[in-house]
Amino acid sequence: MTDTRSPAPASFWVPGRDTAPPQEPVPLGTTATARGLRLQATGTGPVRAAELADGVWEVAFRTGPAPLELTVLVPAADAVTWWHPGSTAPHATIPPSWGEPADTTALTGLPFGALLRRQDRTGLVYALDAGSHRTSVRAGLVEESADFAVMVTVRDAEPGEEVRLLLDVSGRPFATAVPDTGRWLQRGDGPPVTPGAEDAVLCTWYFAHQDVTAAAVLAQADRAAALGFGVVIVDDGWQTMSLARGYGSCGDWEAATEKFPDPAGLIAELRARGLRTMWWVGTPFLGHHAEARTANLATRYDESELDAAVLDPRDDATRHYLVRRIRDLVVETGADGVKLDFLERFATPVPDDPSPHSPVAATVRLLAEITDAVAAAGIRPLIEFREPYVHPAVGRFATMLRVGDCPLSATQNRVGIVDLRLARPGTPIHSDPIMWASDDSAERVAHHLVNALFGVPQVSVDLVSLDDAPADALAFWMRVWRTYRDTLLHGELLPERPDLLYPLIAAHDEDRHIVARYAPHAVTLPKRPWREVLIANADDSAPLVVNDSFPMSVRLEIWDARGRLVHRSLAELSSGPSVLPVPSGGLARLSHPDLEPGPRL
């Protein structure tokens, strides 16, 4: 390898940098130099750098006694935005290099980002594999040089540990480069999908909160099964008679007998209807009113406003107690899995913490012990995690990842689903439970469902009391999702313009193309041969414009938001724009007239 060290490392102002250890250039070779990529780091042991593909490098460092500090620099010409995954992450900004750093652990976020140029090309994609160690990332524009810098600090590592860095300056499209980086970060596509992990979910939380009972769950069952749901999550409330929304009862993890007199019987009845069942578990909480408070469990800190303390997973007895209770909950009730909630609370910094050991590493150990204990009982459980604990270091224990809480925010749900699918390819990605107001129109209900179209939909509404219009919209879009699930979840995902929050998203397989429109944009038909194109209109604007490069005859079917077929014809598309009368919340299906019609919707 040619040594391309600069005479001196790049220097620019960052708050506190005057006291930081000096950094030295890391040689990557002439190809990196030609592309403007520079890397420098604090003194470490031997550095191993390999070019994995054209413009893609993996660099491995060995940590020393002090924190490892890295700086990556690339020219920011043509830059549009700095993307990093997360339903609440800014998607339309280029931050300054002197901005506040973001702390990441295995329980909070992902050390992963991309500098995007025009036309959804990448200028830089980076990811850091530091295991469960705490990392701090400051990414932003260097005003003096118009370079973009990513500055990373890795803390809490023992000397001699390996830290891997991926740098991609290939210029590939966003929809290709980012998932490839996600695969690198999680060391592959992950394990096979667990049965049920890609089934639509009815969750009790938003419509019942803690006022949930076995009778109320069972009342939903027949309707849920008829609509095509495959899983029911019995959320917070099954373990307590309180309706106060606190966590004072957490820690015992036994059903409140007045509300759930026969938990195993309920699960058997749901299973007879084709529904799997998962219990919610507020994993870190030891409630102030729980009987487990007499078990001398170790806690890290108290959250008085939540009526609970947070357990300390570093304590062996405490960890073993949690493992045993969660295993027994699944085994004794016959449940199909658990929703392990609030895991990020284990990692909350505590001033003057007397233990030198990392609570994050202990939580990783806890999760491994839980999954091992349930597996030893002969059960392959469904396990849900949600943002922000989606890092592969812990996410490998989950069978599904869910967007963080965003009730009634269709846009945030859409962004979170796409970001997680790009960052964690191969893992089933679920929406935050979809809800709507009682007087929302069928069109608005359809918008919510279409915004979750490229993930696994979770829904939290009282199915029994739905009015006809929203019930029709739910039934129709559930049929669409079930019919085309393989393409939606496993076809090539093509989201456009992350800086505009993905106004158009498509997925396609060999001969089917599905596109959803969330803004008043024209839809371009695919250039490759296709058997069927579906266009979902989640925008209030209608009609809808499609562009094609050559004229063609198509069979055209259009449904409204309630699933009523409002148009069917043989249509001629021009070589330029064509107008389709697709109503808001509706769906168009284009197919070749000489082939069999598509599935009945």
C-alpha positions in Angstrom: 0.0 0.0 0.0 1.3 3.4 -0.9 1.8 5.7 2.1 -0.4 8.8 1.6 0.2 10.5 4.9 -0.2 14.2 4.9 2.6 16.4 6.3 0.2 17.2 9.1 -3.3 16.2 10.2 -6.2 18.4 9.2 -6.9 21.0 11.8 -10.1 23.0 12.4 -11.9 24.5 15.4 -14.2 22.3 17.5 -15.2 23.1 21.1 -12.7 21.5 23.4 -10.4 20.2 20.7 -7.5 22.2 22.1 -7.2 19.7 24.9 -7.8 16.6 22.8 -5.0 14.2 22.1 -3.2 14.7 18.8 -4.3 12.7 15.7 -2.2 11.3 12.9 -3.2 10.6 9.3 -4.1 6.9 8.6 -2.9 5.8 5.1 -5.6 4.4 2.9 -3.9 4.5 -0.5 -3.9 6.5 -3.7 -7.6 5.7 -4.5 -8.8 7.3 -1.3 -6.6 10.3 -2.0 -8.0 10.7 -5.4 -11.5 10.7 -4.0 -10.7 13.2 -1.3 -11.1 10.8 1.6 -8.9 11.5 4.6 -8.8 9.6 7.9 -6.8 10.4 11.0 -6.8 9.0 14.5 -5.2 9.2 17.9 -2.2 7.0 18.5 -3.3 3.3 18.5 -1.7 0.0 17.8 -1.4 -1.4 14.3 -4.1 -0.2 11.9 -5.5 -2.6 9.3 -7.1 -1.1 6.2 -8.6 -3.0 3.3 -10.5 -1.7 0.2 -13.5 -4.1 0.1 -14.8 -2.7 -3.2 -14.2 0.3 -5.4 -14.4 3.3 -3.0 -15.3 1.2 0.1 -12.8 0.7 3.0 -12.8 -1.2 6.2 -10.4 0.0 8.8 -9.7 -1.9 12.0 -8.1 -0.2 15.0 -6.9 -1.6 18.4 -7.8 0.5 21.4 -5.3 1.8 23.8 -5.5 3.0 27.4 -7.1 6.3 26.3 -10.3 6.8 24.3 -9.9 6.2 20.6 -10.6 9.3 18.6 -11.1 9.3 14.8 -11.8 12.0 12.2 -13.0 11.4 8.7 -13.0 14.2 6.1 -14.5 14.4 2.6 -15.2 17.3 0.3 -18.7 18.5 0.7 -19.3 19.7 -2.9 -22.9 19.1 -4.1 -23.9 18.1 -0.6 -27.7 18.2 0.1 -28.1 16.7 3.6 -26.6 14.6 6.4 -28.7 11.4 6.9 -28.6 9.3 9.9 -31.3 6.7 10.8 -34.1 7.2 13.2 -37.8 8.3 13.1 -36.9 11.5 15.0 -33.5 12.2 13.4 -33.3 15.4 11.2 -33.2 14.5 7.6 -33.0 17.8 5.9 -30.0 19.5 7.5 -26.2 19.8 7.1 -25.1 20.4 10.7 -21.9 22.4 11.5 -18.8 20.6 12.7 -19.0 22.5 16.0 -22.5 21.2 16.8 -23.3 19.1 19.8 -22.1 15.5 19.6 -24.5 12.6 19.8 -23.8 9.8 22.2 -24.5 6.2 21.1 -24.5 2.9 22.9 -25.8 -0.5 22.0 -29.1 0.6 23.6 -29.4 4.0 22.0 -29.1 4.7 18.3 -26.7 3.7 15.6 -23.2 5.1 14.8 -24.1 5.2 11.1 -24.7 8.1 8.7 -24.5 9.3 5.1 -23.6 12.6 3.4 -26.0 12.8 0.5 -25.4 14.7 -2.8 -27.9 15.6 -5.5 -30.0 13.0 -7.1 -29.8 10.7 -4.0 -26.1 9.9 -4.6 -23.8 9.4 -1.6 -20.7 11.4 -0.9 -19.8 9.4 2.2 -21.4 6.6 4.1 -19.8 5.6 7.4 -20.5 3.1 10.1 -18.7 2.2 13.3 -18.6 -1.2 15.0 -17.6 -0.7 18.6 -19.7 -3.4 20.1 -21.4 -2.3 23.3 -19.0 0.6 24.0 -20.1 4.2 24.3 -19.4 6.3 21.3 -19.7 10.0 20.7 -20.2 11.3 17.2 -20.0 14.9 16.0 -20.7 15.2 12.3 -20.8 18.4 10.3 -19.5 20.9 7.8 -16.1 22.5 8.4 -16.8 26.1 7.5 -13.2 27.0 6.8 -12.7 24.4 4.0 -16.2 23.2 3.0 -15.2 19.7 4.0 -17.5 17.4 5.8 -16.1 15.8 9.0 -17.2 12.9 11.1 -15.5 12.9 14.5 -15.9 9.7 16.6 -14.7 9.0 20.1 -14.9 5.4 21.5 -14.9 5.2 25.3 -15.0 2.4 27.9 -13.1 -0.1 25.8 -10.4 -2.2 27.3 -6.9 -1.8 25.7 -6.4 -4.1 22.7 -10.0 -4.4 21.7 -10.8 -4.1 18.0 -13.0 -1.3 16.6 -14.0 -1.5 13.0 -14.8 1.5 10.7 -16.5 1.4 7.3 -16.0 4.3 4.9 -17.8 4.3 1.5 -17.0 7.1 -1.0 -18.1 5.1 -4.0 -20.8 7.6 -4.9 -23.3 4.8 -5.2 -27.1 5.6 -4.9 -28.4 6.0 -1.3 -30.8 3.1 -1.7 -27.8 0.8 -2.5 -24.9 2.0 -0.4 -26.8 2.4 2.9 -28.3 -1.1 3.1 -24.9 -2.5 2.1 -23.4 -0.6 5.1 -26.2 -1.9 7.3 -25.3 -5.5 6.4 -21.6 -4.8 7.2 -22.6 -3.4 10.6 -24.7 -6.4 11.5 -22.3 -8.8 9.8 -24.8 -10.1 7.3 -28.5 -10.3 6.8 -29.2 -11.8 10.2 -31.0 -15.0 11.2 -34.0 -16.4 9.3 -37.3 -14.7 10.1 -39.1 -16.2 13.0 -42.7 -17.4 12.2 -45.1 -14.6 13.1 -42.5 -11.8 12.9 -43.9 -10.6 9.6 -47.6 -10.9 10.6 -49.7 -7.8 11.1 -50.1 -6.9 14.8 -53.1 -5.7 16.8 -51.7 -3.9 19.9 -53.9 -3.0 22.8 -52.0 0.1 24.0 -53.4 3.2 22.3 -57.1 2.1 22.4 -57.1 0.5 25.9 -54.0 1.7 27.7 -53.9 0.0 31.1 -57.7 -0.6 31.1 -57.1 -3.9 29.3 -58.8 -7.2 30.2 -58.9 -10.7 28.9 -62.6 -10.2 27.9 -61.7 -7.0 26.0 -58.8 -8.8 24.1 -61.0 -11.8 23.3 -63.8 -9.4 22.0 -61.3 -8.2 19.3 -60.2 -11.7 18.3 -62.7 -12.8 15.6 -62.6 -9.4 13.9 -58.8 -9.3 14.1 -58.4 -12.8 12.5 -60.9 -11.9 9.8 -58.9 -8.8 8.9 -55.7 -10.8 8.6 -53.9 -9.9 11.8 -51.6 -12.7 13.0 -50.4 -11.4 16.4 -51.9 -9.7 19.4 -49.7 -7.7 21.8 -51.3 -7.5 25.2 -49.6 -4.3 26.3 -49.2 -2.5 29.6 -52.1 -3.1 32.1 -52.3 -6.9 32.1 -50.2 -7.0 35.3 -51.9 -4.3 37.3 -55.4 -3.1 38.5 -54.1 0.5 38.5 -55.1 2.8 35.6 -52.6 5.5 36.7 -50.3 5.0 33.7 -47.3 4.6 36.0 -45.1 1.5 36.5 -45.6 0.9 40.2 -46.6 -2.7 39.7 -43.7 -3.7 37.4 -41.3 -6.4 38.5 -43.6 -9.2 39.6 -44.7 -10.0 36.0 -47.8 -11.9 37.1 -51.2 -11.3 35.6 -53.8 -9.3 37.6 -56.2 -12.1 38.3 -59.3 -9.8 38.3 -58.5 -8.8 34.7 -56.8 -12.0 33.4 -58.1 -14.9 35.5 -56.8 -17.5 33.1 -53.9 -16.1 31.0 -53.0 -19.5 29.5 -56.7 -20.1 28.6 -56.9 -16.7 26.8 -53.8 -17.5 24.8 -55.2 -20.9 23.8 -58.4 -19.2 22.6 -56.5 -16.7 20.6 -54.4 -19.4 19.1 -57.5 -21.3 18.1 -58.4 -18.3 16.0 -55.0 -18.2 14.3 -53.6 -15.4 16.5 -50.2 -15.5 18.3 -49.9 -13.6 21.6 -47.1 -11.5 23.1 -47.0 -10.0 26.6 -45.6 -6.5 27.2 -42.8 -6.3 29.8 -41.5 -3.0 31.2 -38.1 -4.8 31.6 -36.0 -2.4 33.7 -38.7 -1.2 36.1 -39.1 -2.3 39.7 -42.4 -0.7 40.8 -42.7 0.9 44.2 -45.7 -1.3 44.9 -44.4 -4.6 43.5 -43.9 -7.6 45.8 -40.5 -8.0 44.2 -39.3 -5.1 46.3 -38.8 -7.5 49.1 -36.4 -9.7 47.0 -33.4 -7.4 47.6 -32.9 -6.7 43.9 -30.3 -4.1 43.0 -31.3 -0.8 41.4 -29.4 1.9 39.7 -31.6 4.9 40.3 -35.2 5.9 41.1 -37.8 7.4 38.8 -40.3 8.7 41.3 -42.5 10.3 38.6 -42.9 6.8 37.1 -43.5 5.2 40.5 -40.6 2.8 40.0 -36.9 2.3 40.2 -34.6 1.0 37.5 -32.9 -2.4 38.1 -29.2 -2.9 37.8 -28.4 -5.7 35.3 -24.8 -5.8 36.5 -26.0 -7.6 39.7 -26.1 -11.3 39.1 -29.0 -12.1 41.3 -31.1 -9.2 39.8 -30.3 -10.4 36.3 -31.2 -14.0 37.1 -34.5 -12.9 38.7 -35.5 -11.1 35.5 -34.5 -14.0 33.3 -36.5 -16.4 35.4 -39.6 -14.3 35.6 -39.7 -13.6 31.8 -39.0 -17.3 31.0 -41.8 -18.4 33.4 -44.2 -15.9 31.9 -43.7 -17.3 28.4 -43.6 -20.9 29.4 -46.5 -21.0 32.0 -48.9 -19.0 29.8 -48.0 -20.6 26.5 -47.3 -17.2 25.0 -45.6 -16.8 21.7 -43.2 -14.0 22.9 -42.7 -10.8 24.7 -42.4 -7.1 23.9 -39.3 -6.0 26.0 -39.9 -2.3 26.5 -37.7 0.6 27.8 -34.4 -1.2 27.5 -32.6 2.1 27.0 -33.3 3.0 30.6 -30.7 0.5 31.8 -28.1 2.7 30.1 -29.1 6.1 31.6 -26.0 7.7 33.1 -26.0 7.9 36.8 -23.7 10.5 38.6 -21.2 8.9 40.9 -22.0 5.4 39.8 -19.8 3.3 42.2 -19.5 0.3 39.7 -16.8 0.4 37.1 -18.7 -2.0 34.9 -20.8 -1.0 32.0 -24.6 -1.4 32.4 -24.9 -1.6 28.6 -22.6 -4.7 28.5 -24.6 -6.2 31.3 -27.9 -5.5 29.5 -26.5 -7.3 26.4 -25.7 -10.3 28.7 -29.2 -10.1 30.2 -30.8 -10.3 26.8 -28.6 -13.3 25.8 -29.6 -15.0 29.0 -33.3 -14.4 28.5 -33.3 -15.7 24.9 -31.2 -18.7 25.9 -33.5 -19.5 28.8 -36.7 -19.4 26.7 -35.0 -21.4 23.9 -34.0 -24.1 26.5 -37.7 -24.5 27.2 -38.2 -25.5 23.6 -39.7 -22.2 22.5 -38.7 -20.0 19.6 -40.2 -16.7 20.9 -41.2 -13.5 19.1 -39.3 -10.6 20.7 -40.0 -7.0 19.9 -37.6 -4.1 20.5 -38.3 -0.6 19.5 -36.3 2.6 18.8 -33.8 3.6 20.1 -32.4 0.1 21.0 -32.0 -1.1 17.5 -28.2 -1.5 17.4 -27.1 -4.9 16.1 -25.2 -5.6 19.3 -28.6 -6.0 21.1 -30.9 -6.1 18.0 -29.7 -9.5 17.2 -31.8 -10.8 20.1 -35.0 -9.3 18.7 -37.1 -11.0 16.0 -38.7 -7.6 15.1 -37.8 -4.0 15.5 -40.4 -1.3 15.8 -40.6 2.4 15.2 -40.6 4.5 18.4 -43.8 6.0 19.7 -45.4 8.4 17.3 -49.2 8.3 17.8 -51.1 9.8 14.9 -47.9 10.8 13.1 -48.0 9.0 9.7 -44.9 10.8 8.5 -42.8 9.8 11.4 -44.0 6.2 11.0 -43.0 6.2 7.4 -39.6 7.7 8.0 -38.8 5.3 10.8 -39.8 2.3 8.8 -37.7 3.2 5.8 -34.7 4.2 8.0 -34.8 0.9 9.9 -35.2 -1.1 6.8 -32.1 0.5 5.3 -30.0 0.3 8.4 -31.1 -3.2 9.6 -31.7 -5.1 6.3 -33.2 -8.6 6.7 -34.9 -7.7 10.1 -38.8 -7.4 10.1 -39.5 -3.7 10.7 -42.9 -2.8 12.4 -44.7 0.4 12.4 -45.6 2.1 15.7 -49.2 1.1 16.3 -51.5 3.0 13.9 -54.4 4.9 15.4 -56.8 7.6 14.3 -59.4 9.9 15.8 -63.0 8.7 15.9 -64.1 11.3 13.4 -61.2 10.8 10.9 -62.3 10.0 7.3 -61.7 6.8 5.4 -59.1 8.8 3.4 -57.1 9.7 6.5 -57.2 6.2 7.8 -55.9 5.0 4.4 -53.1 7.6 4.6 -52.0 6.1 7.9 -52.0 2.6 6.5 -50.2 3.5 3.3 -47.5 5.3 5.3 -46.8 1.9 6.9 -47.1 -0.1 3.7 -43.4 -1.0 3.4 -43.2 -2.3 7.0 -45.2 -4.7 9.0 -48.3 -2.8 10.2 -49.2 -2.6 13.8 -52.7 -1.2 14.6 -54.2 -0.1 17.9 -57.8 0.7 17.5 -61.0 -0.9 19.0 -62.0 -3.1 16.0 -65.4 -3.8 17.5 -66.6 -0.2 17.6 -65.3 1.0 14.3 -67.7 3.0 12.0 -68.2 1.6 8.5 -66.0 4.0 6.6 -62.8 3.6 8.6 -63.5 -0.2 9.0 -63.7 -0.4 5.2 -60.4 1.5 4.7 -58.7 -0.8 7.3 -60.0 -3.9 5.7 -59.1 -2.8 2.2 -55.5 -1.8 2.9 -55.0 -4.9 5.1 -56.0 -7.0 2.0 -53.6 -5.0 -0.2 -50.7 -5.4 2.3 -51.4 -9.2 2.8 -51.7 -9.8 -1.0 -48.5 -8.0 -1.9 -46.5 -8.6 1.4 -43.7 -10.5 -0.3 -42.9 -7.6 -2.7 -43.5 -4.9 0.0 -41.2 -6.5 2.6 -38.7 -8.4 0.4 -38.5 -6.7 -2.9 -35.8 -4.1 -3.6 -36.7 -1.0 -1.6 -36.3 2.3 -3.5 -37.0 5.3 -1.3 -36.5 8.7 -2.9 -35.3 12.0 -1.5 -34.6 11.3 2.2 -34.1 15.1 2.6 -37.8 15.5 1.8 -38.8 12.6 4.1 -39.3 10.1 1.3 -42.2 11.6 -0.8 -42.1 8.5 -3.1 -41.2 5.0 -2.0 -41.2 1.9 -4.3 -40.5 -1.8 -3.9 -40.1 -4.2 -6.8 -39.4 -7.8 -7.5 -39.0 -9.6 -10.9 -42.2 -8.4 -12.5 -44.1 -6.4 -10.0 -43.6 -2.7 -9.0 -45.4 -1.0 -6.1 -45.0 2.7 -5.4 -46.6 4.9 -2.7 -46.9 8.6 -3.2 -47.0 10.9 -0.1 -46.7 14.3 -1.8 -48.0 15.9 -5.0 -45.3 14.3 -7.2 -45.6 12.6 -10.5 -44.9 8.8 -10.5 -42.4 7.4 -13.1 -43.2 4.0 -14.4 -40.3 1.5 -14.3 -38.2 1.1 -17.4 -37.7 -2.6 -16.8 -40.3 -5.1 -18.0 -43.2 -5.4 -15.6 -46.4 -7.5 -15.2 -48.1 -5.2 -12.7 -47.7 -1.8 -11.2 -49.6 -0.6 -8.2 -49.7 3.1 -7.1 -51.0 4.0 -3.7 -52.0 7.7 -3.3 -51.4 8.8 0.3 -51.6 12.5 -0.7 -54.7 14.7 -0.8 -54.0 15.8 -4.3 -55.8 14.0 -7.1 -55.7 13.1 -10.0 -52.3 11.5 -10.2 -49.8 12.0 -13.0 -47.6 9.1 -14.3 -44.7 9.5 -16.7 -43.5 6.9 -19.2 -41.0 7.0 -21.9 -43.0 5.1 -24.5 -46.7 4.6 -25.2 -48.5 1.4 -24.0 -51.8 -0.2 -23.5 -52.7 -1.2 -20.0 -55.5 -2.7 -18.0 -56.4 0.0 -15.4 -58.2 -0.6 -12.1 -58.8 2.1 -9.5 -60.1 1.7 -5.9 -61.0 4.5 -3.5 -59.9 4.6 0.1 -62.7 2.3 1.2 -61.8 -0.3 -1.3 -64.6 0.3 -3.7 -63.7 -0.3 -7.4 -64.4 3.1 -9.0 -62.8 2.6 -12.4 -61.9 -0.2 -14.8 -60.8 0.1 -18.4 -58.3 -0.6 -21.1 -56.2 2.6 -21.2 -53.7 4.1 -23.5 -50.7 5.7 -21.8 -48.9 8.3 -23.9 -45.2 8.7 -24.2 -45.3 11.7 -21.9 -47.4 12.4 -18.8 -50.7 10.6 -18.3 -53.4 11.4 -15.8 -55.0 8.7 -13.7 -58.1 9.6 -11.6 -56.8 8.0 -8.3 -58.6 9.5 -5.3 -56.8 10.4 -2.1 -56.3 7.3 -0.1 -56.9 5.2 -3.2 -55.0 2.6 -5.3 -54.4 2.2 -9.0 -53.3 -1.1 -10.5 -51.8 -1.2 -14.0 -51.3 -4.5 -15.7 -50.7 -5.8 -19.2 -54.0 -6.6 -20.9 -52.7 -9.8 -22.5 -51.8 -11.3 -19.2 -54.0 -12.7 -16.4 -55.6 -10.0 -14.2 -53.9 -9.4 -10.8 -55.2 -10.8 -7.5 -58.7 -9.9 -6.5 -58.7 -7.0 -4.0 
